[in-house]
Amino acid sequence: MAIAEPQTALDVTTTKPGTPGGIFMRQFWHPIARSVDVPAGRAIAIRIMNEDYTLFRGTSGRAQVIAQRCPHRGALMHLGGVEGDDIRCVYHGWKYNGSGQCLEAPAEKAGFADNVQIPVYPTGEAFGLIYAYFGADEPP
């Protein structure tokens, strides 16, 4: 039985976060879904470059990519409901807009939501596809 060699820092064959291949690939826009597969009011789970995200489309028609899990209790965001151009977590009902700002945090003190954000990623559409950018810098 052969023993697999440990992954080294020079491994460019993986796109996991923090690896050379992952850092390189996150410098580009990536097609993540067909536009027809994400109608307005729908949220779906996506996996790209060994990471999970939530893709949803609001009533304005703009596709959005956000973190997979709610920062509050880790509930899966794609299970929540799309309300207008915002998305509401299925667990405690926290509501986030397309820029990641928490708009509502039921059962919390007034103003609490102002300090909560969920990671978001730039998106665009062309040629019937939804594209996203996952890099640390501004997208090209």
C-alpha positions in Angstrom: 0.0 0.0 0.0 1.4 3.3 -1.0 1.4 6.2 1.4 0.3 9.6 0.0 2.9 12.3 0.3 1.9 15.2 2.4 0.8 18.3 0.6 3.6 20.9 0.4 3.4 24.7 0.1 4.5 24.4 -3.6 1.5 22.3 -4.6 -0.2 24.2 -7.4 -2.7 21.5 -8.2 -5.1 22.4 -5.4 -7.3 25.5 -5.2 -7.8 25.3 -1.4 -7.6 28.7 0.3 -4.1 29.8 1.1 -2.4 27.5 -1.3 -0.4 28.8 -4.2 -2.9 27.4 -6.7 -5.8 28.8 -4.7 -4.3 32.3 -4.4 -3.6 32.3 -8.1 -7.1 31.1 -9.2 -8.8 33.7 -7.0 -7.4 36.5 -9.1 -9.9 35.7 -11.9 -13.6 35.8 -12.5 -15.2 32.3 -12.5 -18.5 31.1 -14.0 -20.4 29.6 -11.1 -23.9 28.9 -12.5 -26.1 29.3 -15.6 -28.4 32.3 -15.3 -31.5 30.3 -16.1 -30.8 28.1 -13.1 -31.2 30.9 -10.5 -34.6 32.6 -10.9 -35.5 35.7 -8.9 -36.4 34.7 -5.3 -34.2 31.6 -5.3 -31.1 30.8 -3.3 -28.8 27.8 -4.0 -25.7 26.3 -2.5 -22.5 26.4 -4.7 -19.1 25.0 -4.2 -16.1 26.4 -5.9 -12.4 26.0 -5.2 -13.0 23.8 -2.2 -15.2 26.4 -0.5 -19.0 26.6 -0.1 -21.1 29.7 -0.8 -24.7 30.8 -1.2 -25.9 32.2 -4.6 -29.2 34.0 -4.7 -31.1 36.3 -7.0 -33.3 39.1 -5.6 -36.3 40.6 -7.3 -34.2 43.3 -9.0 -32.6 40.4 -11.0 -29.1 40.9 -9.6 -27.3 37.7 -8.6 -25.4 37.8 -5.3 -22.8 35.5 -3.7 -22.5 35.5 0.0 -20.9 33.2 2.6 -22.4 29.8 3.0 -23.3 30.2 6.7 -24.9 32.9 8.8 -22.4 34.5 11.1 -24.9 34.2 14.0 -25.3 30.5 14.5 -23.9 29.0 11.3 -27.2 28.1 9.6 -27.0 27.4 5.9 -28.0 30.6 4.1 -29.3 28.9 1.0 -32.1 27.5 3.2 -33.3 30.9 4.1 -35.8 33.1 2.2 -35.1 35.8 -0.4 -37.0 38.9 0.4 -36.7 41.6 -2.3 -33.0 41.8 -2.9 -32.2 40.6 0.6 -31.8 37.2 2.2 -33.1 36.1 5.6 -31.5 33.3 7.6 -33.7 30.3 8.2 -32.7 29.8 11.8 -33.2 33.1 13.7 -34.4 35.3 10.9 -31.4 37.6 10.6 -31.7 39.6 7.3 -28.8 40.7 5.1 -28.6 42.9 2.1 -26.5 42.5 -1.0 -23.5 44.3 0.5 -23.5 41.9 3.5 -24.9 44.3 6.0 -27.3 42.8 8.6 -30.6 44.7 8.3 -32.6 42.9 11.0 -31.6 40.8 14.0 -34.8 39.8 15.7 -34.7 39.4 19.5 -31.5 41.6 19.7 -31.2 45.1 21.0 -31.9 48.0 18.7 -28.8 48.9 16.7 -27.2 45.4 17.2 -27.6 44.6 13.5 -25.5 47.6 12.5 -22.4 45.7 13.7 -23.0 42.5 11.9 -21.9 41.6 8.3 -21.7 38.5 6.2 -18.9 38.1 3.6 -20.0 38.9 0.0 -18.3 38.5 -3.3 -18.6 40.5 -6.5 -20.9 39.0 -9.2 -21.7 39.7 -12.8 -23.6 38.1 -15.7 -22.6 37.6 -19.3 -23.3 35.1 -22.0 -26.0 33.3 -20.0 -23.7 32.7 -17.0 -23.3 34.1 -13.6 -19.6 34.9 -12.7 -18.1 35.6 -9.3 -14.8 36.9 -8.1 -13.3 35.4 -4.9 -10.0 37.3 -4.7 -8.8 39.5 -1.9 -8.2 42.6 -4.1 -10.5 44.5 -6.4 -11.7 42.4 -9.3 -10.1 43.0 -12.7 
